[in-house]
Amino acid sequence: MKILYVAELVGKAGVYAFKKALPDLKLRYPWDFLIVCANGATGGNGLGRNHAAYLRKLGANVLTLGECCFYKKDLTENIEKMPYVLRPENLNLEAPGFGSRIFKAGGEKIAVTVLLGQSGFSRLHSNSPFSMLPALLERLRQETPYIVIDFHAQASAEKKTLFFAADSRCSAVIGSHTRVQTADETILKGGTAVISDAGRTGSQESVGGCEAASRIQEYITGIPDWTRDTWERPELQGVYIDIGRDGKALSIERIRVEVPPAPSGDSKFE
């Protein structure tokens, strides 16, 4: 089973980079299943319903969300009808949507789940990912040996700890949220592929995909401002993972694909 994970799309530039990079990606990294982190696809934070449908149409098998999962009302109101969109599994039972699902891929089954870290998130409260991990993975392993976790967390120590807690119990744990690709991809002793953060898809000459000047102003004034897109140096980032029939990872490779700039003056291009 070959998995392509596209790191967090940030704003219109992220959606554009994903679309433009797909033809080259299909040639270089033939995949059986495509996971796209869309936590910042709409306006740099959250995912709107139209963007979700558009990314699905482009070829994403599943879209993963983190702490911004309920930022867009139109998605929140319809998330129950969109089984290809996953919010964190470790939310309260009353939260709408799905945190894990079994999908079909090339005649096989693959399980994908999202877990949210507990450090640094103030607007969305989650339960401990460590407490629910054993039962969650045991349930998924009854369906398939191919299990991928998107661990959306801020603290690298929390990510590293969960990697070891999940080792040998799943195929891969892919870190997300910080929007900076790390160089620590590896396969642990138990056969689980891990990376602290797969990076981001969108502008690379930016602060997490957002305009640097607006972020500087935020630190000066204390007024939050994450809505200003920037288009400099668009790039797709992510990881490519090959998984054996026993569910253990055979390889993990970081991906960076530069794409041509959007047409001049067309800030709405996607």
C-alpha positions, 0 to 999 in steps of 0.5 A: 500500500502506497500512501501520499500525504499532502501537508497542510494546505494554507489559503488559496495559494495552498489549494493552487499549489495542490492542483498544479503539483498533482500531474507531476506527483502522479508520475513520480509518486504513484499512490493507492491512497491520497490524504490531504491535510486541509485544516487551513485551506479556507482563508488560512484557518479551517475548511469551507464546504465548497473547498472540501468538495473541490479538493475531493473532486481533484482527487483527495481520498480523505481530508483531515482537520485539526483545531480549526475543524469547526471554524467554518459554519457551512462545513460544521453544519454539513460534516455529517454528510461528508464522510471523507472529511475527518475531524479529531477523534478525541473530541467529546462524543457530542461533536459532529462528524467523524474522527476515524473511518475505514476506506477502500484503496486498491482492493484493500481497506485502510483506516485513517484517524486524526488525533489532536494534541492537548498542548497550546490549543485554547479554542478547542478542548480535546480528551487525552490522545494517549488514553484513547490510543490503545482501544482506538488502534485495537478497533481499527486493527480488527478491520485492516492492518493499514492504519494511518494517524494524522497527529495534529499537535503543537509540541514536538515532545507530545508528538514524539511521545505519541510516536513511541506509544503508537509504534508497532500498533499502526503503519504511520503517525504523521505530525501536522499543525506547525506548518514547517517540514521537519527532517526527522522522518524515520521508521521506528523499531516496531515498524511505524513510520513517523515524522514530526511535521509534514510541512505545509502546501502554499507560499513558502516565503511567508509565516506559516503560509500567511503574509509576513507583514500582517503577522509582524503587525499582530505581534506588535498590536496583539490583534490576531490576523491570520486571513491575509494570503500570500503567493510567494514561492508556492510549493507542495510538501508532504510525505510518501509512505510505502506499507507492507502487507503486514501493516508495517512501513517499508519506507517514508520519504519527504516530498517538496514540489515547487510549482509555477507562480499563479498568473500575475494579478489573479489573487483568486486563482485556484 
